[in-house]
Amino acid sequence: MMLEKITPLILTYNEAPNINRTLQCLTWAQQIVVIDSFSTDETIDILSSYPQVQVFQRKFDTHANQWNYGLEKVKTEWIMSLDADYIVTKEFVTEIISVLSNKEINGYFASFKYCIFGKPLHGSILPPRLVLFRKEKAIYIDDGHTQLLELTGKSSNLRTCIHHDDRKSLSRWLSSQDRYMIIEVKKLLETPNSQLSLGDRIRKQKILAPAIILFYCLIIKGGILDGWHGWYYAFQRVLAEILLGIRLMEAEKLKG
């Protein structure tokens, strides 16, 4: 059976509001590997209630190191790399069964439907991510506050989306965003402008990014059609860009 070739790999840290919904969609997996950064909430108890989940705990340093540690623990040919707030649909599982027989492809990108309190939005700023790949053909590297997966060989795109449905509190979200932006500032200030994407060059200017992201989320991505859910998401992204601008100002002043 094709699904026996795949092990879902998940990172966790205090993901009690999310992890149960994610695991409920992975009951088809014979084994699920979770790398936990010593959670202090009910995350471990929830993980322990699923017999196919194997938990390894490691002190967090960087996302890339955490993911690469997880790669070492997986025994199957294929890995499905998931965040603890990703929801894998039955349609997604059906599609991956159909593509695994292609011996020329070593990895598959998936797009996302971002959800606010369970409601999928028309669009979001989330880029596609390499989520399904052959273990021996991939390694993670750090990229700002997140990570990139370097893949050897050919990749392709999946048609079916994964749902991103984070139910953690707004306070937790704010804390995480502030931590992420400190790392993003370091990346923006240490990377030559010629090597930054257009989006990152705009973000580095501090003033334009919040207004642009509001227009982008509401109009370009259709958030205005999602009612208050769309406004909620747009305000989240604007606030994140404002945090980045403040952190950039602080870093530049301290540097000067």
DAURFEN-V601335 format. One record per residue. N is the residue number from 1. OMEGA is omega in whole degrees, -180 to 180 (* if undefined). NEAR is the number of other C-alpha atoms within 10 Angstrom. Layout:
BEGIN
n: (N,N)
omega: (OMEGA,OMEGA)
near: (NEAR,NEAR)
END
This chain:
BEGIN
n: (1,2,3,4,5,6,7,8,9,10,11,12,13,14,15,16,17,18,19,20,21,22,23,24,25,26,27,28,29,30,31,32,33,34,35,36,37,38,39,40,41,42,43,44,45,46,47,48,49,50,51,52,53,54,55,56,57,58,59,60,61,62,63,64,65,66,67,68,69,70,71,72,73,74,75,76,77,78,79,80,81,82,83,84,85,86,87,88,89,90,91,92,93,94,95,96,97,98,99,100,101,102,103,104,105,106,107,108,109,110,111,112,113,114,115,116,117,118,119,120,121,122,123,124,125,126,127,128,129,130,131,132,133,134,135,136,137,138,139,140,141,142,143,144,145,146,147,148,149,150,151,152,153,154,155,156,157,158,159,160,161,162,163,164,165,166,167,168,169,170,171,172,173,174,175,176,177,178,179,180,181,182,183,184,185,186,187,188,189,190,191,192,193,194,195,196,197,198,199,200,201,202,203,204,205,206,207,208,209,210,211,212,213,214,215,216,217,218,219,220,221,222,223,224,225,226,227,228,229,230,231,232,233,234,235,236,237,238,239,240,241,242,243,244,245,246,247,248,249,250,251,252,253,254,255,256)
omega: (-175,-176,177,-180,-172,171,171,178,-174,170,178,165,-179,-178,-179,179,-172,-161,-179,179,179,-178,179,179,-176,-178,178,-175,177,177,176,180,179,174,-175,-179,179,178,180,177,-176,-176,-177,178,179,179,-177,-180,178,-173,-178,-179,175,-174,172,180,-179,177,-176,169,172,178,-178,180,-180,179,-179,174,178,178,-179,-175,-178,-177,-177,-180,-175,176,170,-176,-174,167,-175,177,177,177,-180,-177,177,179,179,179,178,-179,-177,175,-176,-175,-173,-179,179,-174,-178,-175,-179,-180,-178,175,174,172,-174,165,-180,-178,172,-176,175,-179,177,179,177,-179,178,179,-179,177,173,-178,176,-172,-178,-173,176,-175,-173,-176,-171,173,-179,171,179,177,-176,-178,-177,-176,173,177,176,-175,173,179,-174,173,179,-178,173,180,-175,-178,167,177,175,-171,-177,-179,178,-174,178,178,179,179,180,179,180,-179,179,178,179,-174,175,179,179,178,179,179,-176,-177,-177,-180,177,-178,-178,-179,178,174,178,180,180,177,176,180,-177,179,171,-171,-171,-169,-179,-180,-180,-177,177,178,-177,-177,-175,-173,-176,-178,173,-178,-180,178,-177,179,-176,177,179,177,179,180,-180,179,176,-177,176,-180,178,180,176,176,179,179,179,180,177,178,-180,-178,-180,179,179,179,-180,*)
near: (5,12,15,13,16,26,23,23,24,23,21,22,18,18,23,21,16,20,25,17,16,21,24,12,15,19,14,14,16,15,21,24,22,24,23,23,17,16,14,11,13,13,20,20,10,14,21,12,10,15,11,17,19,16,19,15,15,14,10,14,9,14,19,19,17,19,21,15,15,22,21,9,15,20,14,16,14,23,25,18,21,21,18,25,22,24,25,20,15,11,12,16,15,12,13,18,14,10,14,21,10,8,8,11,16,21,25,21,18,18,19,22,20,23,21,18,11,13,14,18,22,18,20,22,13,11,10,15,16,22,20,24,24,20,21,14,15,17,16,18,16,13,15,17,17,13,15,15,19,12,18,15,11,11,15,15,13,19,13,20,18,21,21,23,22,21,18,15,9,10,9,10,15,15,10,11,20,15,13,17,22,17,17,21,24,15,16,18,13,9,11,10,13,8,10,14,10,11,9,15,16,15,22,22,12,18,14,14,23,23,12,14,21,21,17,17,23,22,13,14,17,16,24,18,14,18,11,12,19,25,17,14,21,24,17,17,20,20,17,20,25,20,21,25,22,15,20,23,16,13,15,12,9,8,7,6)
END
